[in-house]
């Protein structure tokens, strides 16, 4: 079993809204990792601060399948993750070392557009504008993470991908701040922050239009990257 932390705590930019993201790699007892890490000084300090552990578990065969297409999550882990366990032969470390480039970038950007279609349909009936804005914000954040990666500037932060990629997309300085504010609706839906403003259906339609334009611009970079990956695969 291999246990790593990743995300804001591993990066060192955690704030009051941050959980402790933990990856558990391996087969066997679902709670065994907690026993193995009982008393770990780093986790003890983090939980003493009142931070919540957010574990994600993958079996080895699942990780092997993810590594085969260069999972963006595994690239995140390779860039920022920190091991909490030190097994003699850490299968996760070996897997990350041989990780190929991400091979599903084009599919992912299409999936983001499908999310926007779903939101647009939702607005035709009873809906929660705050929830729909949270969905749009989440899709935008993942699209910007993808855009940063394919541009050769990987960034997996909560809002830093907006700041990193907006200049490359030719967006005004204000756009990154607006996107970061929009993402607060995601935190609001998880009861981790107040809503940044009172959401209306008109806001949803405005952000649908903005998101579609941003996705189209990111798509151009994704297409170049995707052709390169498949040409060299």
LOBAVO-766414 format. One record per residue: residue in one letter; x, y, z of N, C-alpha, C in turn. Coordinates in nm, 3 decimals, always signed. Layout:
<recs>
a:X:Y:Z:X:Y:Z:X:Y:Z
...
</recs>
This chain:
<recs>
x:+0.084:-0.119:+0.000:+0.000:+0.000:+0.000:+0.088:+0.124:+0.000
x:+0.046:+0.224:-0.080:+0.118:+0.350:-0.088:+0.019:+0.464:-0.062
x:+0.056:+0.556:+0.025:-0.033:+0.667:+0.062:+0.039:+0.798:+0.038
x:-0.024:+0.886:-0.039:+0.032:+1.016:-0.072:-0.069:+1.125:-0.040
x:-0.021:+1.245:-0.009:-0.109:+1.362:-0.006:-0.082:+1.444:-0.132
x:-0.183:+1.516:-0.173:-0.171:+1.602:-0.291:-0.262:+1.722:-0.270
x:-0.270:+1.808:-0.368:-0.358:+1.925:-0.355:-0.294:+2.038:-0.277
x:-0.377:+2.124:-0.221:-0.329:+2.249:-0.162:-0.235:+2.226:-0.044
x:-0.261:+2.125:+0.037:-0.174:+2.098:+0.151:-0.036:+2.057:+0.103
x:-0.030:+1.970:+0.001:+0.099:+1.927:-0.052:+0.172:+2.043:-0.120
x:+0.096:+2.132:-0.185:+0.158:+2.247:-0.252:+0.206:+2.352:-0.153
x:+0.142:+2.357:-0.036:+0.177:+2.458:+0.063:+0.096:+2.585:+0.052
x:-0.018:+2.580:-0.021:-0.101:+2.700:-0.032:-0.242:+2.677:+0.024
x:-0.253:+2.588:+0.122:-0.383:+2.559:+0.183:-0.437:+2.682:+0.255
x:-0.569:+2.696:+0.255:-0.634:+2.804:+0.328:-0.745:+2.746:+0.415
x:-0.830:+2.832:+0.467:-0.935:+2.786:+0.559:-1.036:+2.695:+0.491
x:-1.042:+2.698:+0.358:-1.139:+2.615:+0.286:-1.082:+2.479:+0.244
x:-0.955:+2.453:+0.274:-0.886:+2.336:+0.220:-0.906:+2.211:+0.306
x:-0.934:+2.100:+0.239:-0.929:+1.968:+0.301:-0.789:+1.911:+0.279
x:-0.764:+1.794:+0.338:-0.638:+1.723:+0.314:-0.667:+1.611:+0.215
x:-0.622:+1.628:+0.091:-0.647:+1.529:-0.013:-0.546:+1.415:+0.001
x:-0.597:+1.294:+0.016:-0.512:+1.177:+0.038:-0.543:+1.073:-0.069
x:-0.438:+1.023:-0.133:-0.454:+0.912:-0.228:-0.403:+0.785:-0.162
x:-0.486:+0.682:-0.165:-0.448:+0.550:-0.113:-0.439:+0.455:-0.232
x:-0.320:+0.405:-0.259:-0.298:+0.314:-0.371:-0.272:+0.174:-0.319
x:-0.350:+0.078:-0.365:-0.326:-0.060:-0.323:-0.453:-0.139:-0.306
x:-0.437:-0.267:-0.285:-0.550:-0.359:-0.267:-0.562:-0.394:-0.119
x:-0.676:-0.449:-0.082:-0.692:-0.495:+0.056:-0.793:-0.414:+0.135
x:-0.775:-0.415:+0.267:-0.870:-0.355:+0.361:-0.885:-0.206:+0.335
x:-1.009:-0.160:+0.322:-1.034:-0.020:+0.295:-0.990:+0.074:+0.404
x:-0.985:+0.030:+0.528:-0.945:+0.117:+0.639:-0.801:+0.093:+0.684
x:-0.732:+0.001:+0.617:-0.597:-0.032:+0.662:-0.502:+0.085:+0.658
x:-0.520:+0.175:+0.561:-0.428:+0.288:+0.549:-0.437:+0.380:+0.670
x:-0.558:+0.392:+0.729:-0.573:+0.478:+0.846:-0.497:+0.421:+0.965
x:-0.501:+0.289:+0.978:-0.426:+0.225:+1.086:-0.276:+0.239:+1.063
x:-0.235:+0.224:+0.935:-0.093:+0.233:+0.904:-0.037:+0.372:+0.930
x:-0.123:+0.473:+0.917:-0.077:+0.611:+0.935:-0.115:+0.671:+1.070
x:-0.170:+0.587:+1.158:-0.207:+0.637:+1.291:-0.085:+0.697:+1.359
x:-0.096:+0.820:+1.400:+0.015:+0.887:+1.466:+0.115:+0.950:+1.373
x:+0.090:+0.945:+1.241:+0.183:+1.009:+1.147:+0.190:+1.158:+1.182
x:+0.310:+1.211:+1.202:+0.321:+1.349:+1.251:+0.256:+1.453:+1.160
x:+0.269:+1.436:+1.029:+0.210:+1.535:+0.938:+0.059:+1.532:+0.944
x:-0.001:+1.411:+0.936:-0.146:+1.402:+0.942:-0.199:+1.445:+1.078
x:-0.126:+1.412:+1.183:-0.169:+1.453:+1.317:-0.174:+1.605:+1.327
x:-0.072:+1.671:+1.273:-0.069:+1.818:+1.278:-0.183:+1.877:+1.196
x:-0.210:+1.819:+1.081:-0.315:+1.872:+0.994:-0.453:+1.853:+1.054
x:-0.478:+1.736:+1.109:-0.609:+1.712:+1.169:-0.625:+1.791:+1.299
x:-0.515:+1.816:+1.368:-0.524:+1.901:+1.488:-0.565:+2.043:+1.450
x:-0.536:+2.084:+1.326:-0.579:+2.215:+1.279:-0.727:+2.215:+1.243
x:-0.790:+2.100:+1.252:-0.932:+2.091:+1.219:-0.959:+2.060:+1.073
x:-0.856:+2.026:+0.997:-0.876:+1.995:+0.856:-0.936:+1.856:+0.838
x:-1.023:+1.844:+0.743:-1.090:+1.719:+0.713:-1.008:+1.639:+0.611
x:-0.993:+1.508:+0.637:-0.927:+1.421:+0.540:-1.024:+1.383:+0.430
x:-0.979:+1.394:+0.305:-1.060:+1.355:+0.189:-0.986:+1.247:+0.113
x:-1.003:+1.121:+0.156:-0.928:+1.013:+0.091:-0.989:+0.969:-0.041
x:-0.904:+0.931:-0.134:-0.946:+0.871:-0.260:-0.865:+0.743:-0.276
x:-0.935:+0.634:-0.305:-0.866:+0.505:-0.309:-0.874:+0.444:-0.448
x:-0.761:+0.391:-0.495:-0.756:+0.319:-0.621:-0.681:+0.188:-0.600
x:-0.734:+0.081:-0.659:-0.662:-0.047:-0.662:-0.553:-0.039:-0.768
x:-0.456:-0.128:-0.759:-0.343:-0.122:-0.852:-0.387:-0.137:-0.997
x:-0.486:-0.224:-1.022:-0.529:-0.242:-1.161:-0.594:-0.115:-1.215
x:-0.661:-0.039:-1.128:-0.720:+0.088:-1.170:-0.612:+0.190:-1.203
x:-0.509:+0.195:-1.120:-0.399:+0.288:-1.146:-0.323:+0.251:-1.273
x:-0.306:+0.123:-1.297:-0.239:+0.079:-1.420:-0.318:+0.125:-1.543
x:-0.452:+0.112:-1.535:-0.536:+0.155:-1.647:-0.528:+0.306:-1.667
x:-0.525:+0.381:-1.557:-0.513:+0.527:-1.566:-0.378:+0.568:-1.624
x:-0.274:+0.498:-1.583:-0.140:+0.531:-1.632:-0.126:+0.503:-1.781
x:-0.201:+0.406:-1.831:-0.189:+0.370:-1.972:-0.225:+0.486:-2.065
x:-0.318:+0.574:-2.023:-0.352:+0.690:-2.106:-0.297:+0.820:-2.049
x:-0.205:+0.810:-1.953:-0.142:+0.929:-1.900:-0.236:+1.016:-1.821
x:-0.316:+0.955:-1.734:-0.416:+1.026:-1.654:-0.367:+1.162:-1.604
x:-0.448:+1.265:-1.625:-0.410:+1.399:-1.580:-0.402:+1.404:-1.428
x:-0.485:+1.326:-1.361:-0.478:+1.319:-1.215:-0.342:+1.264:-1.171
x:-0.291:+1.164:-1.241:-0.160:+1.109:-1.206:-0.048:+1.209:-1.237
x:-0.065:+1.289:-1.341:+0.032:+1.396:-1.366:+0.029:+1.497:-1.251
x:-0.090:+1.525:-1.201:-0.102:+1.612:-1.084:-0.026:+1.552:-0.967
x:-0.046:+1.425:-0.944:+0.020:+1.357:-0.832:+0.172:+1.358:-0.849
x:+0.218:+1.333:-0.972:+0.363:+1.330:-0.996:+0.425:+1.468:-0.972
x:+0.352:+1.573:-1.008:+0.406:+1.708:-0.995:+0.407:+1.756:-0.851
x:+0.300:+1.728:-0.777:+0.283:+1.792:-0.646:+0.270:+1.695:-0.529
x:+0.248:+1.567:-0.557:+0.222:+1.474:-0.449:+0.341:+1.452:-0.358
x:+0.309:+1.417:-0.234:+0.414:+1.388:-0.135:+0.379:+1.257:-0.066
x:+0.470:+1.158:-0.071:+0.440:+1.028:-0.009:+0.439:+1.038:+0.143
x:+0.341:+0.972:+0.202:+0.335:+0.961:+0.348:+0.390:+0.828:+0.395
x:+0.394:+0.731:+0.306:+0.450:+0.599:+0.339:+0.576:+0.577:+0.256
x:+0.662:+0.491:+0.303:+0.788:+0.463:+0.234:+0.806:+0.311:+0.218
x:+0.718:+0.245:+0.141:+0.737:+0.101:+0.119:+0.866:+0.077:+0.041
x:+0.930:-0.038:+0.060:+1.058:-0.066:-0.006:+1.050:-0.054:-0.157
x:+0.944:-0.104:-0.216:+0.923:-0.091:-0.360:+0.788:-0.021:-0.379
x:+0.793:+0.111:-0.387:+0.669:+0.188:-0.400:+0.620:+0.179:-0.544
x:+0.518:+0.095:-0.564:+0.464:+0.077:-0.699:+0.412:+0.206:-0.759
x:+0.360:+0.296:-0.676:+0.307:+0.421:-0.727:+0.419:+0.511:-0.779
x:+0.528:+0.515:-0.706:+0.641:+0.597:-0.751:+0.694:+0.546:-0.885
x:+0.703:+0.414:-0.900:+0.750:+0.354:-1.026:+0.655:+0.388:-1.139
x:+0.525:+0.378:-1.112:+0.423:+0.405:-1.213:+0.430:+0.552:-1.258
x:+0.445:+0.644:-1.163:+0.450:+0.787:-1.196:+0.575:+0.822:-1.276
x:+0.684:+0.754:-1.247:+0.809:+0.784:-1.317:+0.798:+0.754:-1.466
x:+0.719:+0.652:-1.502:+0.706:+0.611:-1.642:+0.578:+0.663:-1.707
x:+0.514:+0.763:-1.648:+0.384:+0.812:-1.694:+0.397:+0.878:-1.832
x:+0.316:+0.833:-1.929:+0.321:+0.897:-2.062:+0.239:+1.026:-2.063
x:+0.247:+1.106:-2.171:+0.163:+1.226:-2.182:+0.015:+1.190:-2.180
x:-0.066:+1.286:-2.139:-0.211:+1.267:-2.134:-0.264:+1.248:-2.276
x:-0.347:+1.146:-2.297:-0.393:+1.110:-2.430:-0.542:+1.130:-2.451
x:-0.610:+1.194:-2.357:-0.755:+1.212:-2.371:-0.796:+1.359:-2.364
x:-0.706:+1.448:-2.403:-0.734:+1.590:-2.392:-0.854:+1.631:-2.478
x:-0.860:+1.585:-2.603:-0.970:+1.622:-2.691:-1.103:+1.569:-2.638
x:-1.103:+1.446:-2.586:-1.225:+1.390:-2.529:-1.272:+1.471:-2.409
x:-1.176:+1.518:-2.331:-1.212:+1.591:-2.211:-1.275:+1.725:-2.244
x:-1.222:+1.797:-2.340:-1.280:+1.926:-2.375:-1.420:+1.908:-2.432
x:-1.444:+1.798:-2.503:-1.580:+1.769:-2.551:-1.674:+1.743:-2.434
x:-1.623:+1.677:-2.332:-1.705:+1.650:-2.214:-1.744:+1.780:-2.143
x:-1.652:+1.877:-2.141:-1.684:+2.006:-2.079:-1.797:+2.075:-2.154
x:-1.795:+2.065:-2.285:-1.903:+2.125:-2.364:-2.037:+2.055:-2.338
x:-2.033:+1.926:-2.316:-2.154:+1.853:-2.282:-2.211:+1.902:-2.149
x:-2.124:+1.933:-2.054:-2.168:+1.988:-1.926:-2.245:+2.118:-1.949
x:-2.195:+2.204:-2.037:-2.265:+2.330:-2.064:-2.402:+2.305:-2.127
x:-2.411:+2.207:-2.215:-2.541:+2.172:-2.274:-2.639:+2.127:-2.167
x:-2.589:+2.047:-2.071:-2.675:+2.001:-1.963:-2.725:+2.117:-1.878
x:-2.636:+2.212:-1.849:-2.675:+2.329:-1.770:-2.780:+2.411:-1.846
x:-2.757:+2.429:-1.976:-2.851:+2.507:-2.056:-2.990:+2.443:-2.054
x:-2.996:+2.312:-2.064:-3.125:+2.243:-2.057:-3.188:+2.260:-1.919
x:-3.107:+2.257:-1.816:-3.159:+2.270:-1.680:-3.229:+2.404:-1.658
x:-3.179:+2.508:-1.723:-3.239:+2.641:-1.703:-3.378:+2.653:-1.765
x:-3.419:+2.554:-1.845:-3.552:+2.558:-1.906:-3.662:+2.519:-1.809
x:-3.623:+2.459:-1.696:-3.721:+2.419:-1.595:-3.681:+2.474:-1.459
x:-3.745:+2.424:-1.354:-3.706:+2.468:-1.220:-3.559:+2.436:-1.195
x:-3.484:+2.533:-1.145:-3.342:+2.510:-1.125:-3.289:+2.605:-1.019
x:-3.169:+2.575:-0.973:-3.099:+2.661:-0.877:-2.985:+2.731:-0.950
x:-2.995:+2.862:-0.971:-2.885:+2.933:-1.039:-2.750:+2.915:-0.969
x:-2.751:+2.913:-0.837:-2.625:+2.896:-0.763:-2.562:+2.761:-0.795
x:-2.645:+2.657:-0.800:-2.593:+2.524:-0.833:-2.540:+2.520:-0.976
x:-2.615:+2.578:-1.070:-2.571:+2.577:-1.210:-2.440:+2.654:-1.227
x:-2.423:+2.763:-1.154:-2.297:+2.837:-1.161:-2.182:+2.755:-1.103
x:-2.211:+2.677:-0.999:-2.108:+2.590:-0.943:-2.064:+2.484:-1.045
x:-2.159:+2.432:-1.121:-2.128:+2.332:-1.224:-2.042:+2.396:-1.333
x:-2.081:+2.514:-1.378:-2.003:+2.584:-1.481:-1.863:+2.613:-1.430
x:-1.853:+2.661:-1.306:-1.723:+2.696:-1.249:-1.632:+2.574:-1.241
x:-1.687:+2.460:-1.204:-1.608:+2.337:-1.193:-1.556:+2.296:-1.330
x:-1.643:+2.302:-1.431:-1.600:+2.267:-1.567:-1.492:+2.364:-1.616
x:-1.508:+2.492:-1.585:-1.408:+2.590:-1.626:-1.274:+2.565:-1.559
x:-1.277:+2.536:-1.430:-1.150:+2.510:-1.361:-1.078:+2.390:-1.423
x:-1.150:+2.282:-1.448:-1.087:+2.165:-1.507:-1.038:+2.194:-1.649
x:-1.113:+2.275:-1.722:-1.068:+2.312:-1.857:-0.941:+2.395:-1.852
x:-0.929:+2.483:-1.754:-0.808:+2.565:-1.741:-0.690:+2.479:-1.693
x:-0.716:+2.383:-1.605:-0.610:+2.290:-1.567:-0.559:+2.215:-1.691
x:-0.653:+2.168:-1.772:-0.617:+2.099:-1.896:-0.539:+2.194:-1.987
x:-0.587:+2.318:-2.001:-0.521:+2.414:-2.086:-0.379:+2.443:-2.041
x:-0.361:+2.456:-1.910:-0.226:+2.478:-1.857:-0.134:+2.360:-1.890
x:-0.188:+2.240:-1.875:-0.107:+2.121:-1.900:-0.065:+2.113:-2.046
x:-0.159:+2.129:-2.138:-0.125:+2.115:-2.280:-0.037:+2.231:-2.327
x:-0.040:+2.344:-2.256:+0.045:+2.458:-2.290:+0.185:+2.444:-2.230
x:+0.208:+2.333:-2.158:+0.340:+2.311:-2.099:+0.363:+2.389:-1.972
x:+0.255:+2.435:-1.908:+0.265:+2.508:-1.782:+0.171:+2.445:-1.679
x:+0.192:+2.320:-1.642:+0.097:+2.250:-1.554:+0.071:+2.324:-1.425
x:-0.056:+2.334:-1.390:-0.098:+2.405:-1.269:-0.228:+2.339:-1.224
x:-0.228:+2.284:-1.103:-0.344:+2.212:-1.053:-0.408:+2.281:-0.933
x:-0.381:+2.409:-0.916:-0.434:+2.483:-0.803:-0.584:+2.506:-0.813
x:-0.640:+2.561:-0.706:-0.785:+2.587:-0.704:-0.821:+2.696:-0.804
x:-0.752:+2.808:-0.801:-0.782:+2.918:-0.893:-0.659:+2.967:-0.969
x:-0.540:+2.921:-0.933:-0.419:+2.967:-1.002:-0.417:+2.932:-1.151
x:-0.482:+2.822:-1.197:-0.484:+2.800:-1.342:-0.551:+2.915:-1.419
x:-0.648:+2.981:-1.357:-0.711:+3.096:-1.422:-0.608:+3.207:-1.444
x:-0.532:+3.235:-1.340:-0.432:+3.343:-1.350:-0.320:+3.306:-1.448
x:-0.283:+3.180:-1.450:-0.172:+3.138:-1.536:-0.211:+3.139:-1.683
x:-0.332:+3.093:-1.715:-0.367:+3.071:-1.855:-0.435:+3.191:-1.921
x:-0.503:+3.275:-1.843:-0.578:+3.386:-1.905:-0.491:+3.473:-1.996
x:-0.370:+3.512:-1.954:-0.288:+3.593:-2.045:-0.258:+3.522:-2.176
x:-0.231:+3.392:-2.171:-0.201:+3.316:-2.293:-0.323:+3.306:-2.384
x:-0.443:+3.316:-2.326:-0.566:+3.310:-2.405:-0.608:+3.448:-2.454
x:-0.528:+3.549:-2.419:-0.562:+3.685:-2.461:-0.677:+3.746:-2.384
x:-0.701:+3.696:-2.262:-0.810:+3.745:-2.180:-0.764:+3.865:-2.097
x:-0.855:+3.960:-2.070:-0.820:+4.074:-1.985:-0.787:+4.031:-1.844
x:-0.713:+4.113:-1.771:-0.672:+4.079:-1.635:-0.792:+4.047:-1.546
x:-0.902:+4.115:-1.571:-1.020:+4.098:-1.485:-1.080:+3.958:-1.496
x:-1.060:+3.892:-1.610:-1.123:+3.761:-1.630:-1.077:+3.660:-1.526
x:-0.949:+3.654:-1.494:-0.901:+3.558:-1.395:-0.967:+3.581:-1.260
x:-0.983:+3.708:-1.222:-1.048:+3.740:-1.094:-1.195:+3.701:-1.098
x:-1.262:+3.723:-1.211:-1.403:+3.685:-1.223:-1.421:+3.534:-1.216
x:-1.330:+3.461:-1.278:-1.337:+3.315:-1.274:-1.314:+3.263:-1.133
x:-1.219:+3.324:-1.062:-1.193:+3.283:-0.924:-1.315:+3.310:-0.837
x:-1.382:+3.423:-0.859:-1.503:+3.453:-0.782:-1.614:+3.353:-0.816
x:-1.628:+3.321:-0.944:-1.729:+3.224:-0.983:-1.706:+3.091:-0.914
x:-1.580:+3.051:-0.898:-1.550:+2.921:-0.837:-1.594:+2.916:-0.690
x:-1.617:+3.031:-0.631:-1.665:+3.031:-0.493:-1.803:+2.965:-0.482
x:-1.878:+2.960:-0.593:-2.006:+2.889:-0.590:-1.985:+2.740:-0.569
x:-1.874:+2.687:-0.618:-1.840:+2.546:-0.593:-1.818:+2.524:-0.444
x:-1.743:+2.614:-0.381:-1.719:+2.604:-0.237:-1.850:+2.623:-0.161
x:-1.933:+2.712:-0.210:-2.063:+2.737:-0.146:-2.150:+2.610:-0.148
x:-2.149:+2.539:-0.259:-2.229:+2.417:-0.268:-2.182:+2.310:-0.170
x:-2.054:+2.316:-0.133:-1.999:+2.220:-0.036:-1.994:+2.278:+0.105
x:-2.065:+2.390:+0.123:-2.075:+2.456:+0.254:-1.939:+2.491:+0.311
x:-1.849:+2.535:+0.223:-1.714:+2.572:+0.266:-1.689:+2.722:+0.253
x:-1.785:+2.795:+0.195:-1.770:+2.939:+0.178:-1.908:+2.998:+0.148
x:-1.927:+3.127:+0.173:-2.054:+3.191:+0.136:-2.062:+3.213:-0.015
x:-2.182:+3.229:-0.066:-2.198:+3.260:-0.207:-2.141:+3.398:-0.234
x:-2.069:+3.416:-0.345:-2.007:+3.547:-0.373:-2.107:+3.655:-0.409
x:-2.223:+3.615:-0.461:-2.329:+3.711:-0.491:-2.459:+3.633:-0.508
x:-2.569:+3.705:-0.513:-2.699:+3.639:-0.529:-2.714:+3.598:-0.676
x:-2.718:+3.470:-0.698:-2.718:+3.418:-0.835:-2.857:+3.428:-0.898
x:-2.859:+3.469:-1.023:-2.981:+3.478:-1.102:-2.963:+3.396:-1.230
x:-3.075:+3.362:-1.293:-3.069:+3.286:-1.418:-2.994:+3.364:-1.525
x:-3.004:+3.495:-1.524:-2.929:+3.576:-1.621:-2.778:+3.556:-1.604
x:-2.733:+3.536:-1.480:-2.591:+3.509:-1.456:-2.550:+3.376:-1.517
x:-2.639:+3.278:-1.506:-2.610:+3.146:-1.564:-2.592:+3.157:-1.715
x:-2.683:+3.228:-1.780:-2.675:+3.243:-1.926:-2.550:+3.321:-1.966
x:-2.515:+3.423:-1.889:-2.394:+3.499:-1.919:-2.271:+3.410:-1.912
x:-2.263:+3.328:-1.806:-2.145:+3.243:-1.788:-2.144:+3.125:-1.885
x:-2.261:+3.081:-1.928:-2.264:+2.978:-2.033:-2.198:+3.031:-2.160
x:-2.231:+3.154:-2.197:-2.173:+3.214:-2.317:-2.022:+3.234:-2.301
x:-1.982:+3.283:-2.184:-1.840:+3.305:-2.158:-1.762:+3.174:-2.159
x:-1.817:+3.073:-2.094:-1.750:+2.943:-2.086:-1.734:+2.882:-2.224
x:-1.837:+2.892:-2.306:-1.828:+2.836:-2.441:-1.716:+2.902:-2.520
x:-1.703:+3.034:-2.508:-1.596:+3.105:-2.579:-1.459:+3.063:-2.527
x:-1.447:+3.048:-2.396:-1.319:+3.007:-2.338:-1.283:+2.865:-2.379
x:-1.381:+2.777:-2.379:-1.355:+2.639:-2.421:-1.307:+2.635:-2.566
x:-1.367:+2.718:-2.651:-1.327:+2.720:-2.792:-1.181:+2.762:-2.806
x:-1.138:+2.858:-2.724:-1.000:+2.904:-2.731:-0.904:+2.797:-2.678
x:-0.941:+2.734:-2.567:-0.858:+2.627:-2.511:-0.851:+2.510:-2.609
x:-0.962:+2.486:-2.681:-0.967:+2.377:-2.778:-0.855:+2.388:-2.882
x:-0.822:+2.510:-2.921:-0.718:+2.529:-3.022:-0.584:+2.475:-2.972
x:-0.553:+2.503:-2.847:-0.427:+2.452:-2.790:-0.433:+2.301:-2.770
x:-0.549:+2.253:-2.729:-0.568:+2.110:-2.710:-0.549:+2.034:-2.842
x:-0.601:+2.089:-2.951:-0.590:+2.022:-3.081:-0.444:+2.007:-3.123
x:-0.366:+2.111:-3.102:-0.223:+2.105:-3.136:-0.153:+2.000:-3.051
x:-0.180:+2.001:-2.921:-0.119:+1.905:-2.830:-0.161:+1.763:-2.867
x:-0.290:+1.744:-2.894:-0.342:+1.611:-2.920:-0.281:+1.552:-3.047
x:-0.265:+1.634:-3.149:-0.202:+1.584:-3.273:-0.059:+1.542:-3.247
x:+0.011:+1.617:-3.164:+0.150:+1.584:-3.132:+0.161:+1.453:-3.055
x:+0.071:+1.437:-2.957:+0.073:+1.315:-2.875:+0.046:+1.192:-2.960
x:-0.056:+1.200:-3.046:-0.093:+1.081:-3.125:+0.007:+1.057:-3.237
x:+0.078:+1.160:-3.280:+0.179:+1.141:-3.384:+0.302:+1.069:-3.328
x:+0.332:+1.096:-3.200:+0.451:+1.036:-3.138:+0.419:+0.909:-3.061
x:+0.289:+0.875:-3.047:+0.251:+0.756:-2.968:+0.293:+0.628:-3.040
</recs>
